[in-house]
Amino acid sequence: MKKLLITLLLISPFSFADWGDVYYCIATTNSFTVSGLTVDRMRVVEGTSLEKKGTFTVRADKPSKALILKQTIKGETRETVLPIKEGDREKLVELNVYLAEASLKFAALSPIYDNDGNIDKFDFLYSWLSNTDTGFASDTLSADCDKI
């Protein structure tokens, strides 16, 4: 039975992650820390007109071999390009997992399976660290994503 379920999962067209896939994401947590002070951004925007700003897209871009995070903030569209790790790239894509990193930035996109072994949604984690005049600042964002 277990082998049958795995086989069905592997041949299902919905189970394949591939280059060019775009994921629509809704932030579930977003915290920012600077000088030891942490602000939970989700609590600040929850239930207000700012709440919809927690949406963005992630694309697995083959030409740049990167995850591209695209979000609109205050009417300005911003893209963050995070190269997918070299050694793991093809193997992880076959497993529907993307790991990407750039200078002090890290992102992971991985599937969440339902009870039947099918991909229900994807989980996205993005974190960065920077050195500021007042010390280190960090931002961590997690989101639930659906392939579109």
Backbone hydrogen bonds in HBPLUS format (Angstrom, degrees):
<---DONOR---> <-ACCEPTOR-->    atom                        ^
c    i                          cat <-CA-CA->   ^        H-A-AA   ^      H-
h    n   atom  resd res      DA  || num        DHA   H-A  angle D-A-AA Bond
n    s   type  num  typ     dist DA aas  dist angle  dist       angle   num
A0005-LEU N   A0001-MET O   3.01 MM   4  6.33 160.8  2.05 155.2 159.3     1
A0006-ILE N   A0002-LYS O   3.04 MM   4  6.30 160.5  2.08 148.3 153.6     2
A0007-THR N   A0003-LYS O   2.92 MM   4  6.08 159.9  1.96 147.3 153.1     3
A0008-LEU N   A0004-LEU O   2.89 MM   4  6.12 164.8  1.92 154.4 158.3     4
A0009-LEU N   A0005-LEU O   2.94 MM   4  6.10 154.6  2.01 146.3 153.5     5
A0010-LEU N   A0006-ILE O   2.95 MM   4  6.16 157.9  2.00 150.0 155.6     6
A0011-ILE N   A0007-THR O   3.06 MM   4  6.31 143.6  2.19 148.8 157.9     7
A0012-SER N   A0008-LEU O   3.09 MM   4  6.04 123.1  2.43 138.5 151.1     8
A0012-SER N   A0009-LEU O   3.37 MM   3  5.26 145.9  2.50  95.6 105.1     9
A0015-SER N   A0012-SER O   3.05 MM   3  5.45 159.9  2.09 112.6 119.1    10
A0021-ASP N   A0018-ASP O   3.11 MM   3  5.77 158.3  2.16 136.8 138.8    11
A0020-GLY N   A0060-ALA O   2.49 MM  40  5.17 167.6  1.51 164.1 166.4    12
A0060-ALA N   A0021-ASP O   3.03 MM  39  5.60 159.2  2.08 157.9 164.5    13
A0148-ILE N   A0022-VAL O   2.80 MM 126  5.72 173.8  1.81 161.1 161.8    14
A0023-TYR N   A0058-VAL O   2.77 MM  35  5.14 158.6  1.82 153.1 160.6    15
A0058-VAL N   A0023-TYR O   2.92 MM  35  5.14 149.7  2.01 142.3 151.9    16
A0024-TYR N   A0146-ASP O   2.84 MM 122  5.38 155.4  1.90 161.6 156.6    17
A0146-ASP N   A0024-TYR O   2.95 MM 122  5.38 153.1  2.02 143.2 149.6    18
A0025-CYS N   A0056-PHE O   2.80 MM  31  5.35 172.1  1.80 172.2 169.5    19
A0056-PHE N   A0025-CYS O   3.08 MM  31  5.35 151.0  2.16 140.0 145.3    20
A0026-ILE N   A0144-ASP O   2.92 MM 118  5.53 158.4  1.96 154.5 160.1    21
A0144-ASP N   A0026-ILE O   3.06 MM 118  5.53 154.6  2.13 152.6 147.9    22
A0027-ALA N   A0054-GLY O   2.75 MM  27  5.03 167.0  1.77 149.3 154.0    23
A0028-THR N   A0142-SER O   2.73 MM 114  5.65 168.4  1.74 137.6 141.4    24
A0029-THR N   A0142-SER O   3.31 MM 113  5.24 165.3  2.33 130.8 131.1    25
A0142-SER N   A0029-THR O   2.96 MM 113  5.24 163.9  1.99 140.9 143.2    26
A0041-ARG N   A0030-ASN O   2.71 MM  11  5.35 130.5  1.95 154.1 170.3    27
A0031-SER N   A0140-THR O   2.92 MM 109  5.44 153.9  1.98 154.1 160.7    28
A0140-THR N   A0031-SER O   2.95 MM 109  5.44 160.8  1.98 157.8 164.0    29
A0032-PHE N   A0039-VAL O   3.00 MM   7  5.33 160.3  2.04 148.2 153.5    30
A0039-VAL N   A0032-PHE O   2.80 MM   7  5.33 160.8  1.83 155.5 161.4    31
A0033-THR N   A0138-SER O   2.82 MM 105  5.18 166.3  1.84 152.7 156.2    32
A0138-SER N   A0033-THR O   2.79 MM 105  5.18 154.5  1.86 147.3 154.9    33
A0034-VAL N   A0037-LEU O   3.02 MM   3  5.43 154.5  2.08 145.6 149.7    34
A0037-LEU N   A0034-VAL O   2.95 MM   3  5.43 168.0  1.96 124.0 126.0    35
A0043-ARG N   A0040-ASP O   3.16 MM   3  5.68 128.5  2.44 110.2 121.4    36
A0045-VAL N   A0041-ARG O   3.19 MM   4  6.46 151.5  2.28 149.2 154.8    37
A0046-GLU N   A0042-MET O   2.85 MM   4  5.68 141.0  2.01 147.4 157.3    38
A0048-THR N   A0045-VAL O   3.05 MM   3  5.52 151.9  2.13 143.7 139.8    39
A0051-GLU N   A0048-THR O   3.13 MM   3  5.56 167.8  2.14 114.6 118.4    40
A0053-LYS N   A0050-LEU O   2.99 MM   3  5.62 160.8  2.02 120.8 127.1    41
A0054-GLY N   A0051-GLU O   3.24 MM   3  6.11 159.9  2.28 123.4 125.4    42
A0057-THR N   A0070-LYS O   2.99 MM  13  5.28 168.0  2.00 153.8 157.0    43
A0070-LYS N   A0057-THR O   2.85 MM  13  5.28 171.1  1.86 156.1 158.3    44
A0059-ARG N   A0068-ILE O   2.97 MM   9  5.11 150.8  2.06 131.1 140.3    45
A0068-ILE N   A0059-ARG O   2.85 MM   9  5.11 156.8  1.90 144.6 152.6    46
A0061-ASP N   A0066-ALA O   2.83 MM   5  5.36 153.8  1.89 175.4 174.8    47
A0065-LYS N   A0061-ASP O   2.84 MM   4  5.56 111.7  2.31 130.9 149.4    48
A0066-ALA N   A0061-ASP O   3.05 MM   5  5.36 151.9  2.13 144.3 151.5    49
A0065-LYS N   A0062-LYS O   2.95 MM   3  4.56 136.2  2.14  93.4 107.0    50
A0084-ILE N   A0065-LYS O   2.91 MM  19  5.91 171.3  1.92 137.5 140.4    51
A0067-LEU N   A0082-LEU O   2.88 MM  15  5.22 160.9  1.92 149.6 147.1    52
A0082-LEU N   A0067-LEU O   2.91 MM  15  5.22 166.6  1.92 159.0 163.0    53
A0069-LEU N   A0080-THR O   2.91 MM  11  5.05 159.3  1.96 152.9 152.5    54
A0080-THR N   A0069-LEU O   2.83 MM  11  5.05 154.8  1.89 144.7 153.3    55
A0071-GLN N   A0078-ARG O   2.98 MM   7  5.46 160.1  2.02 154.6 160.9    56
A0078-ARG N   A0071-GLN O   2.72 MM   7  5.46 172.9  1.73 170.2 171.3    57
A0073-ILE N   A0076-GLU O   2.85 MM   3  5.27 161.2  1.88 150.4 146.5    58
A0076-GLU N   A0073-ILE O   2.98 MM   3  5.27 163.4  2.01 115.4 119.2    59
A0101-GLU N   A0083-PRO O   2.90 MM  18  5.74 153.2  1.98 162.8 159.5    60
A0085-LYS N   A0099-LEU O   3.01 MM  14  6.11 158.8  2.06 147.0 152.1    61
A0089-ARG N   A0086-GLU O   3.27 MM   3  5.48 154.8  2.34 110.2 117.3    62
A0092-LEU N   A0088-ASP O   2.88 MM   4  5.76 168.5  1.90 171.7 174.8    63
A0093-VAL N   A0089-ARG O   3.04 MM   4  6.19 157.7  2.09 152.9 159.4    64
A0094-GLU N   A0090-GLU O   3.17 MM   4  6.37 154.6  2.24 145.5 151.2    65
A0095-LEU N   A0092-LEU O   2.90 MM   3  4.94 131.7  2.13  97.3 111.5    66
A0097-VAL N   A0092-LEU O   2.85 MM   5  5.02 169.8  1.86 144.4 141.2    67
A0096-ASN N   A0093-VAL O   2.97 MM   3  4.85 160.9  2.00 107.1 110.1    68
A0098-TYR N   A0109-LEU O   2.88 MM  11  5.12 160.9  1.92 150.7 156.5    69
A0109-LEU N   A0098-TYR O   2.91 MM  11  5.12 159.4  1.95 150.0 155.1    70
A0100-ALA N   A0107-ALA O   2.90 MM   7  5.11 170.0  1.91 152.1 151.9    71
A0107-ALA N   A0100-ALA O   2.86 MM   7  5.11 158.1  1.91 149.2 146.6    72
A0102-ALA N   A0105-LYS O   3.05 MM   3  5.02 157.9  2.10 126.9 132.1    73
A0105-LYS N   A0102-ALA O   3.00 MM   3  5.02 172.3  2.00 122.4 120.4    74
A0129-LEU N   A0104-LEU O   2.93 MM  25  5.42 143.0  2.07 155.1 164.5    75
A0106-PHE N   A0127-SER O   2.86 MM  21  5.37 151.1  1.94 159.5 166.1    76
A0127-SER N   A0106-PHE O   2.90 MM  21  5.37 158.7  1.94 157.1 162.0    77
A0108-ALA N   A0125-LEU O   2.89 MM  17  5.25 147.2  2.00 146.8 154.8    78
A0125-LEU N   A0108-ALA O   2.92 MM  17  5.25 152.6  1.99 150.1 157.8    79
A0110-SER N   A0123-ASP O   2.96 MM  13  5.36 161.0  2.00 152.0 157.9    80
A0123-ASP N   A0110-SER O   2.70 MM  13  5.36 169.5  1.71 167.1 167.8    81
A0112-ILE N   A0121-LYS O   2.77 MM   9  5.39 156.3  1.83 161.9 154.5    82
A0120-ASP N   A0112-ILE O   2.75 MM   8  5.73 161.8  1.78 155.2 161.7    83
A0121-LYS N   A0112-ILE O   3.38 MM   9  5.39 158.1  2.44 139.5 144.8    84
A0114-ASP N   A0118-ASN O   2.77 MM   4  5.53 159.6  1.81 161.1 166.6    85
A0117-GLY N   A0114-ASP O   3.08 MM   3  5.46 165.7  2.10 116.4 119.6    86
A0122-PHE N   A0145-CYS O   2.75 MM  23  4.83 165.1  1.78 149.3 150.0    87
A0145-CYS N   A0122-PHE O   2.73 MM  23  4.83 160.6  1.77 152.7 152.3    88
A0124-PHE N   A0143-ALA O   2.94 MM  19  5.10 162.1  1.97 151.0 152.2    89
A0143-ALA N   A0124-PHE O   2.86 MM  19  5.10 146.2  1.97 146.1 150.5    90
A0126-TYR N   A0141-LEU O   2.84 MM  15  5.18 160.7  1.88 157.3 161.6    91
A0141-LEU N   A0126-TYR O   2.79 MM  15  5.18 161.6  1.83 160.8 165.9    92
A0128-TRP N   A0139-ASP O   3.02 MM  11  5.50 152.7  2.10 150.6 158.9    93
A0139-ASP N   A0128-TRP O   3.08 MM  11  5.50 154.1  2.15 145.9 150.2    94
A0130-SER N   A0137-ALA O   2.82 MM   7  5.28 158.5  1.87 155.5 159.3    95
A0137-ALA N   A0130-SER O   2.80 MM   7  5.28 161.8  1.83 155.1 160.1    96
A0132-THR N   A0135-GLY O   2.64 MM   3  5.09 160.5  1.67 151.9 155.9    97
A0135-GLY N   A0132-THR O   3.17 MM   3  5.09 163.7  2.20 103.3 108.2    98
